[in-house]
């Protein structure tokens, strides 16, 4: 999937790509879920910090914290599925 192939990269398709890549680290490379999650979280927080102003960044952190109980577990057999609409919090 790429703009070169004429296919649009949607939030859902990017989510599926990251999920597939994460599952590869877990299953093929036998990496810890905590390791993979920590790296993804560090990258996400760095992107938020780089892109957002201070007030927006604080709101993003608060939104993540407020929605922490809405996070679902990963179904390892569903790597190619589209994420449920409430999976992407922000």
Secondary structure, 3 states (H helix, E strand, C coil): CCCCCCCCCCHHHHHHHHHHHHHHHHHCCCCCHHHHHHHHHHHHHHHHHHHCCHHHHHHHHHHHHHCHHHCCCCCHHHCCCCCCCCCCCC
